[in-house]
Amino acid sequence: MTLHIRYTKTGGDANAKPSPIRTFQLDAPAGTAFHTAKITPCDASDPEVMATGTAACPSESRIGGGTVTVVTGFGPPFDPFVSPTPIFNDGKGWLEISQTDSNPAVTIAVTRLTVQSSRVSGPIGAAPGGPPDFETAVSAVDFAFPASTGYVTTPPSCPADGKWVATGTFGFADGTTQVVSGETPCSTRTPSIRVSVNPRRVDAGRRVRVEVKLHSSDARCISAAAVRMPGHRRTRTDADGRVTLVKTFHRTGRRTVRATKPGCKSGRAGLTVLRQGGRDGPDS
């Protein structure tokens, strides 16, 4: 997921200092999942984060980051000020740690946003600055949340118009509120599951291990998918789409291994049971 926000002053000079943001609410497309409970949390308090920065959080709790650009009102060379801002999971939502770009970095602000279902929201604290309001105002936000963290997944399906719509609601210090929507293209095609088995031929009367591997263009289709084979209880694949079936086949013939997952086209693969010694037997 990427998040790009631009704040500008309305009713005048678009390059002028905007009104400081006070409240932020992002409603991601319905069905978006933020996996707050599945990611290692950062339990550090605000004072601990201010004192030690990102060192206060486990590396596994990082879910994304980017930059926040602010305007103090003092003019050049202070403005604009670009702050590197890594983001961590705090167990309830986002922990944004805004820092200087110096080495070593100094933490200048801590912001926490709460996640509820597909909504991210929270207050934005005032920061001292220059004229005309003697506050610092945010002018741009550029965040990215890599898929590799597993923190966010898209809705399981795409609307008929091929667009996911996210809505942002922003409250400002001057008392105004603005609601803005953004669209992301999505595909209405249902991803398919492909199934491979190893070995593809086994002898009847022997206990064998059958390795099943699922493949798909959508990683969600292969994780925790249901795998069935006649005479064998249903099992679930691991995160990589793998599962091992252990079974003794007493009759020769063809068997079908079938994999299913809601929102995905099911897949299947064949397994042939032979008479001991490798001779084909009649279908059963």
C-alpha positions as CSV (number, residue, x, y, z in Angstrom):
1,M,0.0,0.0,0.0
2,T,1.2,3.5,-0.8
3,L,-0.3,6.7,0.7
4,H,0.2,10.1,-0.9
5,I,-1.3,13.2,0.6
6,R,-0.8,16.8,-0.4
7,Y,-2.1,19.7,1.8
8,T,-2.5,23.1,0.2
9,K,-4.0,26.4,1.2
10,T,-7.4,27.1,-0.4
11,G,-8.9,30.4,-1.3
12,G,-5.5,32.0,-2.0
13,D,-1.9,31.2,-2.7
14,A,-1.7,27.5,-3.2
15,N,2.0,27.6,-2.2
16,A,1.2,29.4,1.1
17,K,1.4,27.6,4.5
18,P,-1.8,25.4,4.9
19,S,-3.8,25.2,8.0
20,P,-2.4,22.6,10.4
21,I,-4.0,19.2,10.4
22,R,-5.8,18.2,13.6
23,T,-7.6,14.9,12.8
24,F,-7.0,12.3,10.2
25,Q,-9.2,9.4,9.1
26,L,-8.4,7.0,6.3
27,D,-11.2,4.6,5.2
28,A,-9.5,2.0,3.0
29,P,-11.6,0.1,0.4
30,A,-14.1,-2.2,2.1
31,G,-12.5,-5.6,2.8
32,T,-9.0,-4.2,3.3
33,A,-7.3,-6.0,6.2
34,F,-4.7,-4.4,8.5
35,H,-3.1,-7.3,10.3
36,T,-2.3,-5.5,13.5
37,A,-2.7,-8.5,15.7
38,K,-0.4,-10.7,13.5
39,I,2.6,-8.4,13.5
40,T,5.1,-8.0,16.4
41,P,4.1,-4.9,18.4
42,C,6.3,-2.1,19.6
43,D,5.4,-1.6,23.3
44,A,7.5,1.5,23.8
45,S,5.9,4.6,25.4
46,D,6.1,8.0,23.8
47,P,8.9,9.2,26.1
48,E,10.9,6.0,25.3
49,V,10.5,6.6,21.6
50,M,11.4,10.3,21.9
51,A,14.5,9.3,23.9
52,T,15.8,6.5,21.7
53,G,14.0,6.7,18.4
54,T,13.5,3.6,16.3
55,A,15.8,1.7,18.7
56,A,12.8,1.5,21.1
57,C,11.0,-0.8,18.7
58,P,11.7,-4.4,17.5
59,S,12.7,-4.5,13.9
60,E,9.9,-7.0,13.3
61,S,7.3,-4.4,14.3
62,R,8.2,-2.1,11.4
63,I,5.3,-2.0,8.8
64,G,6.4,0.8,6.5
65,G,7.4,4.4,6.4
66,G,8.4,7.3,4.2
67,T,8.6,11.1,4.6
68,V,6.5,13.9,6.1
69,T,7.1,17.4,4.7
70,V,6.2,20.3,6.9
71,V,6.2,24.1,6.7
72,T,7.2,26.0,9.8
73,G,6.3,29.5,8.6
74,F,9.9,30.8,9.2
75,G,10.7,30.5,5.5
76,P,14.0,29.4,3.9
77,P,16.2,27.7,4.9
78,F,13.9,26.1,7.4
79,D,11.0,25.5,4.9
80,P,10.2,23.1,3.6
81,F,11.5,20.6,6.1
82,V,11.4,16.9,5.1
83,S,11.3,14.4,8.0
84,P,12.1,10.7,7.5
85,T,9.2,8.9,9.2
86,P,9.4,5.1,9.8
87,I,6.1,3.5,10.9
88,F,5.7,0.6,13.4
89,N,2.9,-1.5,14.7
90,D,2.1,-0.6,18.3
91,G,-0.5,-3.3,18.7
92,K,-3.4,-1.0,18.2
93,G,-2.4,0.8,15.0
94,W,0.4,2.9,13.6
95,L,3.3,4.4,15.5
96,E,4.9,7.1,13.3
97,I,8.3,8.3,14.4
98,S,9.2,11.6,12.7
99,Q,13.0,12.3,12.7
100,T,15.6,14.6,11.4
101,D,17.7,13.5,8.5
102,S,20.9,14.0,10.4
103,N,23.3,11.2,11.5
104,P,22.4,10.2,14.1
105,A,18.7,11.0,13.6
106,V,16.8,12.9,16.3
107,T,13.2,12.1,17.0
108,I,11.1,15.3,16.7
109,A,7.5,13.9,16.9
110,V,5.5,10.8,17.7
111,T,2.1,10.2,16.2
112,R,-0.2,7.3,16.9
113,L,-3.2,6.3,14.8
114,T,-5.7,3.6,15.7
115,V,-6.8,0.8,13.3
116,Q,-10.3,-0.5,13.4
117,S,-11.3,-2.9,10.6
118,S,-10.3,-1.0,7.4
119,R,-10.2,2.4,9.1
120,V,-7.1,4.2,10.4
121,S,-7.8,7.4,12.4
122,G,-6.6,9.6,15.2
123,P,-5.7,13.1,16.4
124,I,-2.6,15.0,15.1
125,G,-1.0,17.1,17.8
126,A,0.0,20.7,17.4
127,A,3.6,21.5,16.8
128,P,5.2,24.9,17.5
129,G,6.3,27.0,14.5
130,G,6.4,30.4,12.9
131,P,3.9,33.0,11.6
132,P,1.1,33.5,10.9
133,D,-0.3,31.0,13.4
134,F,3.0,30.0,15.1
135,E,2.4,26.4,14.4
136,T,4.1,23.9,12.0
137,A,1.8,22.6,9.2
138,V,2.1,19.4,7.3
139,S,2.3,19.9,3.5
140,A,2.9,16.4,2.2
141,V,2.9,12.8,3.3
142,D,4.5,10.0,1.3
143,F,4.2,6.5,3.0
144,A,4.7,3.0,1.7
145,F,3.8,-0.3,3.3
146,P,5.6,-3.1,1.6
147,A,3.8,-6.4,0.9
148,S,6.8,-8.3,2.4
149,T,5.7,-7.3,5.9
150,G,2.3,-9.0,5.5
151,Y,0.7,-6.1,7.4
152,V,-1.9,-5.1,4.8
153,T,-3.9,-7.1,2.3
154,T,-6.4,-5.9,-0.3
155,P,-10.1,-6.8,-0.4
156,P,-10.7,-10.3,-1.5
157,S,-12.7,-9.2,-4.6
158,C,-12.8,-6.3,-7.0
159,P,-16.0,-4.2,-7.7
160,A,-17.6,-4.5,-11.1
161,D,-16.2,-1.1,-12.1
162,G,-12.7,-2.3,-11.5
163,K,-11.8,0.3,-8.9
164,W,-11.1,0.2,-5.2
165,V,-12.0,3.6,-3.5
166,A,-10.2,4.9,-0.4
167,T,-11.6,8.0,1.4
168,G,-9.7,10.4,3.6
169,T,-11.4,12.8,6.1
170,F,-9.3,15.7,7.3
171,G,-10.0,18.1,10.1
172,F,-8.0,21.4,10.3
173,A,-7.1,23.9,12.9
174,D,-9.2,26.6,11.2
175,G,-12.3,24.5,11.9
176,T,-12.8,23.2,8.3
177,T,-13.2,19.5,7.3
178,Q,-12.4,18.1,3.9
179,V,-13.3,14.7,2.5
180,V,-11.3,13.4,-0.5
181,S,-11.4,10.1,-2.3
182,G,-8.8,8.2,-4.3
183,E,-9.2,5.3,-6.7
184,T,-6.9,2.3,-7.3
185,P,-7.5,0.0,-10.3
186,C,-8.2,-3.6,-9.6
187,S,-8.9,-6.7,-11.6
188,T,-12.3,-8.4,-11.7
189,R,-10.7,-11.6,-12.8
190,T,-10.7,-14.4,-10.2
191,P,-7.2,-15.8,-9.6
192,S,-6.8,-19.5,-10.1
193,I,-5.1,-22.3,-8.1
194,R,-2.7,-24.7,-9.8
195,V,-1.9,-28.0,-8.0
196,S,1.2,-30.1,-8.3
197,V,1.8,-33.4,-6.5
198,N,5.0,-35.5,-5.9
199,P,5.1,-38.4,-6.5
200,R,2.4,-38.6,-9.2
201,R,2.5,-42.4,-9.2
202,V,2.5,-44.6,-6.1
203,D,2.1,-48.4,-5.3
204,A,-1.0,-49.8,-3.7
205,G,-0.6,-51.3,-0.3
206,R,2.3,-49.1,0.8
207,R,2.2,-46.1,3.1
208,V,3.4,-43.1,1.1
209,R,3.9,-39.4,1.6
210,V,2.4,-37.2,-1.1
211,E,3.8,-33.6,-1.3
212,V,1.2,-31.1,-2.5
213,K,2.3,-27.7,-3.7
214,L,-0.1,-24.9,-4.8
215,H,0.7,-22.1,-7.2
216,S,-1.3,-18.9,-8.0
217,S,-0.8,-15.3,-9.2
218,D,-2.4,-14.3,-5.9
219,A,-0.5,-15.4,-2.8
220,R,-3.7,-15.4,-0.8
221,C,-5.0,-18.3,-2.9
222,I,-2.3,-20.7,-1.7
223,S,-2.1,-19.9,2.0
224,A,-4.5,-21.9,4.3
225,A,-6.2,-23.4,1.3
226,A,-8.3,-26.6,1.8
227,V,-6.8,-29.7,0.2
228,R,-8.9,-32.8,-0.3
229,M,-8.4,-36.3,-1.7
230,P,-10.9,-39.2,-1.7
231,G,-10.5,-41.2,1.5
232,H,-8.4,-38.6,3.2
233,R,-9.5,-35.9,5.6
234,R,-9.3,-32.3,4.5
235,T,-6.1,-30.5,5.4
236,R,-4.8,-26.9,5.1
237,T,-1.7,-25.6,3.3
238,D,1.0,-23.6,5.1
239,A,1.8,-20.0,4.2
240,D,3.9,-21.2,1.2
241,G,1.0,-23.3,-0.2
242,R,2.5,-26.7,0.8
243,V,1.0,-29.7,2.6
244,T,2.0,-33.3,3.0
245,L,-0.6,-36.1,2.8
246,V,0.3,-39.5,4.4
247,K,-1.8,-42.4,3.2
248,T,-1.9,-46.1,2.3
249,F,-3.8,-46.7,-1.0
250,H,-5.4,-50.1,-1.0
251,R,-6.9,-50.0,-4.5
252,T,-5.4,-49.1,-7.8
253,G,-6.7,-46.3,-10.1
254,R,-6.8,-42.6,-10.4
255,R,-7.1,-40.2,-7.5
256,T,-7.8,-36.5,-7.7
257,V,-6.2,-34.0,-5.3
258,R,-8.4,-30.8,-5.1
259,A,-7.5,-27.4,-3.6
260,T,-10.1,-24.7,-2.8
261,K,-10.0,-21.2,-1.3
262,P,-12.8,-18.7,-1.1
263,G,-12.4,-16.0,-3.8
264,C,-10.2,-18.2,-5.9
265,K,-10.8,-20.7,-8.7
266,S,-10.2,-24.2,-7.4
267,G,-7.4,-26.4,-8.8
268,R,-6.8,-30.1,-9.1
269,A,-4.1,-32.6,-10.0
270,G,-4.1,-36.4,-10.6
271,L,-2.4,-39.2,-8.7
272,T,-2.2,-42.7,-10.1
273,V,-2.1,-45.8,-7.8
274,L,-0.4,-48.8,-9.4
275,R,-0.2,-52.4,-8.4
276,Q,3.0,-53.2,-6.5
277,G,5.8,-53.5,-9.0
278,G,4.6,-50.5,-11.1
279,R,1.9,-52.2,-13.2
280,D,-1.3,-50.2,-14.0
281,G,-4.5,-51.5,-12.5
282,P,-8.1,-50.9,-13.3
283,D,-9.8,-47.6,-12.2
284,S,-11.6,-47.9,-8.9
